[in-house]
Amino acid sequence: MNVPAFNPEIYVSAEDIPVHLRSFVEPIPGQKLVVFKHPLWCDVLPMATQLPLVDLLHQRQQLLDLYKEIRDWKQFLVLHTRPFRMDALHTLVEERVFTSGQEYWPLAAWVWMDSEQPEHDPRWSRLLDASIPGRRLMTSEEGWRIISGLPEEIAPFKLRTMTPQRNSAFPAGAGVWRAAPQSSSPCGSRARAIDLL
């Protein structure tokens, strides 16, 4: 069996990136690293790709167009890199491509769970307040069964410091986290103040 040789394209710095794509190169805050951050490809420099970057992005764009044409929204979103999936989903909502909640809400749930965006990002409101019926479908039937089996009230707790274990059941240096119910943590204090504890 002949395996083709891997001759990667190497991009060591921003100067190696094609000029029209350099706007996608940005420093990582607080680090000495630089990243190529494009909706269809993200990587830290230096990076190696199987194809020249322009060809790689063109190939991925063709796949994106195909998935859009055949209405495979999951693959359409997967093709976007994680930092851009929320915006890709929002674009699809704006284009009104979803014909039902069964199509939209499981994808919204997946993007929510897989996303790198913080929960307080205002873009989430646009996606979670979409006027698409069936928001309940964002949680699976199994998830609803688990939720419905929970008690009405759940006492908050915080974890105390790790307790070292000194027996043969644990490797040297191992420990166990222990819960401290009704602790004096800020969460516990606030909970007591509003009569949750």
Sequence and secondary structure as in RCSB ss.txt:
>XXXX:A:sequence
MNVPAFNPEIYVSAEDIPVHLRSFVEPIPGQKLVVFKHPLWCDVLPMATQLPLVDLLHQRQQLLDLYKEIRDWKQ
FLVLHTRPFRMDALHTLVEERVFTSGQEYWPLAAWVWMDSEQPEHDPRWSRLLDASIPGRRLMTSEEGWRIISGL
PEEIAPFKLRTMTPQRNSAFPAGAGVWRAAPQSSSPCGSRARAIDLL
>XXXX:A:secstr
        EEE SGGGS GGGGGGEEE TTSS EEEEETTEEEEESEEESS HHHHHHHHHHHHHHHHHTT HHH
HHHHS HHHHHHHHHHHHHTT   SHHHHHHHHHHHHHH  S TT THHHHHHT S S GGGGS HHHHHHHHTS
 S    EEE   EE  STTS TT EE  EEET SSHHHHHHHHTT  
